[in-house]
Amino acid sequence: MIRFHILSLHLFIIAILGFVFIGNAISFADNTTSYYNQMPNPPITFVSNQQNLISVSLKQGESIQLPILVKMNQDYTMESITQIMLVDDPSGVQGWVDPNMLSDTIDVTHLANGTLYLYVDSTTTPGNYTVKIVGRGAIKEVSTGKDIQIMNPSEVDKPEPDLKQGIDQLGEFWKRQAAESGLLGTIHLQIVPNPSSISLQTGELDQNYGQFCSNDTDHGTMCLGFITNQQLPLNLVSDSKIQVQLEMSSLPNGGWVEVYPKTLQVGPSGSSSKLLMAGAEWPPGINPSYTKALTIRALSQNGDVSTVYVPITVVQNVTVLHSSGPIQFEKEVPMNSNQKQNAVYGVVYDPIDDSNQIQSSLKILGVVNETKIVPLPSWLEVEIPNSTFTLKAREPYYLMINPMTSSAPEGTFVVAIEEHVGERSYVQNMTLHVFNMHYSGASGQSLSLGPALPLPALQSGPVEDSWIPLVGFGGIVGGVATVLSVYIVRKNKK
């Protein structure tokens, strides 16, 4: 198992509320705490616009986007409710509510609009189900000024499980969030049979990790760990031997998602394909602002169809090459005036022909000055540790570029990079944004703006005592929520 010196944890920061959820549960419990789910008549209801409850009937393989309405009794005001999610949904059903939070804007009309998304795989067992809507937060009773906590009192004070911090533990984090949440509403879901002679099901998700390390004379060895790719088995069975074609819906640009192979001979003994992903992933927790449902359909020669739905979040830009083409460096690199940065970019060679690899190399030319490329200034160095590499078909490749500043001026600077990909050459730009920033204190304190100073060296000592958190500025920024990465840096033991 790979052990990461820098662990990337996706944390959802609800900007409009100012809350940050970082792994451990926040307990508000005391002897006078009032809980929402202990109220005889809870003041918040989730209803569909057509009726005074949420009741949905779907055939196997169908999906729905249903407008819903949130009503709140006027005797209460909203503090906040965050991380609204669905639990107890049956196997083969994906679903979420958008938006997944409520703020005090509901106090104006005591109404809020939303959308319920439900996706039912073709192999989901027919029947009647109750799906729960849960969330975390608080409301206030107007007459008494008393806060009422929305959470599960039987879970919030349980001791935290002893889990290692890491990317692969994010699923456990979201399970814990769901268990600690309070019940807000229910959905009555009926799944109706829709028979087919073929069956398509997803297998167990397999994800691979990678890390990049760089040496810094002031700060030791710094490493960045991340998910490089995911593979999801697509298992097919047919009543009789028949050819089956796999199709998938489109997704927003940024990541690479592909089904391979697309055409299979399927019979009673079964056949398998794979959903390949890089820069896009099946997230451990759903953020509706960034999650889309990928529809995968198996179509047989006799016209039968079987469908599965996979939630996908694009987490970083990955260049996809179907033949020789330029590798893009779309992610802007934020830097301190005195810093060595690790900028990681992904590329996938997904050929349209039978070729299985393509040779590539990169070279730093200089910086762009209006219409010219000039040598790098004295305060900037840029290294490409592995500048020559081979792109193998459908195998995601990640490369690291290390810009280094020394008393750099503030501003935006564009580095020109020469590329040789296959038989062709290109020039692409990488943008650096330099600003003055210094680390304000000991481990756990925040970064602040100020005069340009180098980050402090880590204290010497045993490896397990030399951890220090820094904030990485990569990620996705949205109007409601921000996805950041928290990097944990360790100095190698001498």
Number of C-alpha atoms within 10 A of each C-alpha: 4 9 11 22 21 23 21 21 22 19 17 19 18 19 14 12 17 8 12 11 13 14 17 13 17 11 13 12 14 7 5 6 13 18 18 24 17 12 10 7 8 14 17 17 17 21 20 20 14 12 9 11 17 21 15 16 15 18 17 26 25 18 20 15 13 17 17 21 20 18 17 20 14 14 11 21 23 20 19 21 23 20 24 25 25 23 19 11 17 17 11 19 22 21 21 21 23 17 19 20 21 19 17 14 14 18 16 10 10 18 16 18 16 17 17 19 17 22 24 24 27 28 22 19 16 16 12 14 15 15 17 17 22 26 27 22 22 19 24 17 16 12 8 8 11 13 20 21 23 25 28 21 22 9 18 20 14 11 9 12 9 6 9 8 14 15 17 18 14 18 13 15 18 16 13 18 23 24 17 24 24 24 21 22 19 19 20 14 19 17 21 17 16 15 15 16 14 26 22 25 21 19 13 9 11 11 16 12 16 14 18 18 15 15 13 15 8 13 18 17 16 21 20 20 22 18 18 20 21 20 21 19 18 21 16 23 21 21 14 12 13 16 16 26 16 21 16 18 10 11 17 12 12 18 23 26 23 16 19 16 12 15 16 19 16 23 17 13 11 17 16 18 18 18 20 21 25 30 24 25 25 21 17 18 21 23 21 18 15 16 18 19 21 18 19 21 21 25 19 22 10 10 11 14 22 24 24 28 26 22 20 21 26 24 19 22 20 26 25 23 20 14 16 17 18 20 24 17 19 16 17 16 20 17 22 25 26 23 22 24 20 21 20 17 20 22 24 24 24 21 18 10 8 7 12 13 17 18 14 20 15 20 16 21 16 21 21 18 12 8 6 9 14 14 14 16 11 10 13 19 15 18 14 15 11 11 15 14 14 14 21 17 18 22 18 22 19 16 17 19 18 17 19 20 21 17 16 20 15 14 11 13 17 18 21 22 18 17 21 19 22 16 10 11 15 13 16 17 19 19 18 17 15 20 20 20 19 20 18 15 12 10 13 10 12 13 13 12 12 12 11 20 16 19 17 13 12 17 13 12 12 12 12 9 11 16 17 16 16 19 12 13 15 16 14 14 12 12 9 15 21 17 20 19 19 19 21 21 22 23 25 17 12 8
